[in-house]
């Protein structure tokens, strides 16, 4: 009988400890993005830019999305490098048709698979090495810029110190629960990597909207250190080369890219498994911060439920939960407003609860062998 009060108290204090960890992340890390204001710039420079897009059997996506890249409002010299990687569809002819109207398309047709290099890294390496200009702006064939100022505002984040600019790759807003779940998970990932970058410990970017100087790629020998890993052309490369001094973010809504979210649960889980298999290769400091946060999320709701049931003063865990909910709501509101995802905010509590189950579903990515193809 003596053990029951001790156990209930231990559960409650454990819950309080988890909440303290969560509040630390919200107030120290995520509030940076919530309160972020783009630094004022005395001059708006326009540097020559090479946009690099890799495609594999994506004729339909190229036909739909490439015009959004080609009609950017950008007066300075720029090119669009399209690497068609061993496609068997009509992508080649789609690109050639665009070349009739847009002379700045650099079309690279790959007809042989790279040996011992899995994933997207080989075609992307070819595209970057073939780029004429120092600033390289990356996106995917299934993405379209949110505005005609994407190129101009992304490159405007560069200065004499900045070598890497992290952007936001969003999804089109569509009806349905799955679309909301995917967009919330995307926002949840973004508030982490963008806030960590603002805190001086950048750890990843997304290939749907990412820019860096070509010299960074060449100086670090490209993807040579991660060629054996199917994924990682975006997050692992940035994890290796990004530092406090050389990384900036750009979250202006005009600079977002948009793509279609997966239509089925199975397709989305396959995509997430592929992405999460790379996290084991992050630097130890990044794995610590990301792991501690994930652990706190995973333990939060079970300990909340156990505290309410077991602890004598059930209202105390409810009060602690309310404090966390208010802080979370304020930070998420401001963060979602910054990333143009404010329609998700009325659902943030349910979406946050969903993340507990999401971690359970994605747990197999820790040991599951990743797919070797990138598309």
N, C-alpha and C positions, 0 to 999 in steps of 0.2 A: 504493500500500500504506500510505503514511503517513496517508492520509485516513481509512482504516477505523477505527483507534483513536480518532481525533479525533471522527469521526461517532458512534461508539458511546458515547463519553464524553458528547458533547453531548446524545444522546438520553437517557442516564441522568440527567444533571443537569437536563435539561428535565422529566423525570418527577418528580424530587425537588422541583422548583419548583412543579409542579402539586399535588403532595401537600402542600406547605407552604401553598398557597392553600386547599386543602380543610380542612386542620387549623385554619387561622385561622377559617374559617366555622363549623366544628363547635364550637370552643372559645370563640370570641368571641360568635357569634350564637346558634347553635342550643342551646348549653348553657343559655342563659337560659330557654328554655321547659322544657328537661329538668329544671332545678332550681327551676322557678317554684312559689311558694307564694302562694296568695291572700292579699292583705294583710288583717290583722285589721280589723274594723269595730266601733266601739263601739256603734253603733245600726244596726238594719236598717230602713231607711225604705222605705215602699211608696208610690211616686208613681203618679198616674193614668197609664195606658198605653194607647196606640192601636196595636194590631197591624194591619199593612197587608199584604194579600195580593192579588196580581194573578193573574187566571186568564184563559186564552183556550182555549176548547174543552177544558176539564178537568173535566167533570162527574164523571167517575169518581174522579179524584184528590180533588176537593172532598168527595165523599160518604165517601171513605175516611179523609182526613186532617183535615178541618176539625173533627170532634169532638175531636181531641187538643188543638186550640187553644181550643175553646169550654169545655172542662171543666177549665181550669187552676185550681189552688188559689191563688186570688188574691182577697183580700177587698176590696181597694181598688178604686175606680172604674176600669173599663177597657172598651174596646170593640174589636170586630174589624171592620175596614174591608175589605170584599171588593169589588175592582174587577173586574167581569166585562167584559173588553175584546172587544167585537164577536164574541162567541161564537156559533156556529151549532148548538151541541149543547144538552143539557138542563140546562146549568149554572145558568141563571136559576131554574129550578124547584127544583133541589136547594137553592140558597141560600134561596129563599122558604120551603121546607119547614123548614129549620133555624130560620128567623126565628120560626116558631110557638112554638118552645120556648126560644129564646135572644133576648131582647129587645135585647141589646147588639150585635147585628149591624147594621152600617151598609152596606147593599148599594148599590153604585153601578154602574149599567148603562150602558156606553158603546155607542152605536149608530152612531157615525161614526168613520172613521179620521182620525188627525191628519195634516195635510199638513206635509211637510218635516221631520217628526220620526219617525225610524225606531226600531225596537226597542221595548223595554218602558218607555222613559222617560216617555212621555206618560201612560199609565194609572197609573204609579207616582206621577207628580207630582200627578195628580188625587187619588189616595188620600192622599198626605201632606198636601196642602193642605186636604183635607176632614176630616182628623183633628181631633178635639176637644182632644186632650191634647198636652202638650209632648214627652213621651218617645214616640218612634215605634219600634216593634219590627217588623222586616221578616222575612218568610219567603216561601216559594213554595207554590203549591197542591199540589205533589207532595212536600212535606215534612211531617213530623209531629214535634212535640216529643218528645224522649226521655223526658220525665217531666212530671208535672203541676206541677213547680216551675220550669219553663223561664222563664215570665214573671217570676216573683218574683225569681229569682236573676240574670237578665239585667239587670233594672232596678236591682238592688241594687248594681251596679258603678258607678252614677252617683254623683257628689258635686258639690260646688260648682264644681270645675274641669273635670271630665270631661264631654265633649259627645258622645263616640263610644265605643261598646263593640263590639269585634270578637268574634264567637262562632265556633264550629266547626260546619260543616255536613257531617255524616258520611253514609255510605251503609249501608244494611242489609247485614249479613253474610250472604252467600249462597254456596252451593257453586259451584265453578268457578274456573278460572284468571283469566278476564276480571274477575270481581268483585275478586279480590285485586289485580290490576294497577291497577284504577280506584281502589281504596281506598288503595293505597300512593301513587299519584300525588297523591291528595287529601291524604293525610298529609304528603307531601313539600312540597306547596304550603303547607299550614298551618304546618309548622314554620318556614317562611321568613317568612310575613307576620306570624305571631304573635311570633316572635323579633325581627324587625325592629322591631315596635311596642315590645317591651320594651327594645330598644336605643335607642329614641327617634327612630327614622326609619320611622314607619308608612307603608305605601305602598298597601295594599289591604284590602278586606274581601270577604266573599262574601254575596250577597243572600239565600242560604238561611238565614242567621242573622246578622243585623246590626242594630244599634240606634244611633240618634242623636237628638239633640234637634231638634225641628221648627224651632227658631230657626236652627240651623246651615244647614238646607236653604234657608230663606227668605232669610237674610242673604247667602248665596252665590248667590242667584238660581237655585236649583235646578240643573237639568241644562242650562241655557241654553248653557253653553260647550261642551257635548258632544252637543247634540241631533242633530248631523249624523253621529254615529258610532252604528252599530247597537247595539253593546253598551256596557258601561261604566257602567251605572246603579249598580253597586256599586263596582268597583275604581277606575274613573276618578274618580268623585265623591269617594271616600275619599282617593285620591291627591292631589286638589286641596285638600281641607279639613282633613285630619288633620295634627296636629302632636304633638310630644313632650308638650306640656302638656295637650292636650285628649283624648287617646286612652288607653283602657284595654282589657284583654282579659278574657274570661270563659271558662274552659275546664272548669268543673265538669261532669262527665258528665251531670248533670241538665239542663244548659243546651244540650246538643247537639241538633241537629235531624237527622232521618234521612229519607233518600229512597232510592228504588230506583235502582240503578246501571243504566246502559245494558246492553241484552242482546246487542248486536252491536258488533263492532269498528268498522264503518262509522258507526253512530250516535254512538259515543263520539268518534271522530276529528272528525266534523262539529261536535260540541259543543266540543271542544278548539280547533279552528280558530277558531271564533267567539270564544272567550275570549282566545286569544293575539293576535288582531288588535288588541286594545286596548293591549297592552304598549308598542307603539311611541309611545304618547302619554304615557307616564309621565314624571315629572320626570327630568332628566339624572342626578341623584345616584342615583335608584332604578334607572335603566337601567344605570348603571355597576356597582352592587353585584350586581344580578341577572344582568347579562351576564357578569361575571367568574366568578361561580359556575357558570353554565351552561357557559361555555367550559372551566372546569376539569373539569366532569363529562364533557364530550364528549371531551376529550383524555386523560383518565385511563387508560382501558383500552387504547387504541391505543399509548400510550407505555409502559405496563406491558409489553405483549406485545413491543414492539420492544426494550425494555431487556433483557428476559430472553433474547431471541434474539441480540442484537448485543453486549451488554456482556460483557466477559471474566469478570467475577465475577457470574454470574447470580443468586447468592444474595442479593446486596445489594438489587436491586430487589424481590425477594421479601420481604426483611426490612422494607423501607420500606412495602411494601403491607400487611404484617402490622400494623405500627404504626397505619396509617390505618384498617385493618379493626377493630382493637380499640377505638380512639377512637370510630369511627362506631357500632360495636355498642353501646357504653355510652350514647352520646347518643341513639341511636334507641330503645333499650330504655326509657329513662326518658321520652322524648318520647311514644312509643307508649302507655306506661302512663298518662300524663297524658290522652291523647286517646282512651283506651279502644280502641286498635287493637293490643293486645299479641299477638293471635293471628298478626299478620303478622311478628313479630320473628324466628321461626325461619327465615324465608325472606328475611331482609333482604339478604343478600349477593346472592342471585339476582335479587331485585327491584331492587337497586342496579345490577347489570349490565344489567338490562332497560332502565333509564333511558337508557343510551347509545343503544339502538335507538329508544326513545321520542322522543328529541330529533331523530333522523333523520326519523322519521315526521311529526313536527309542524313540521319546518322550512318546509314550504310555506305555513304560516300567516303567514310574514313578508311574502309578496307576494300571497297569495291574497285576492281581494275577499271581504269578509264578507257573510253573508246579512243581509238587511234585516229579516226578521221575527224576532220574539223567541221564538216557540214553534212 
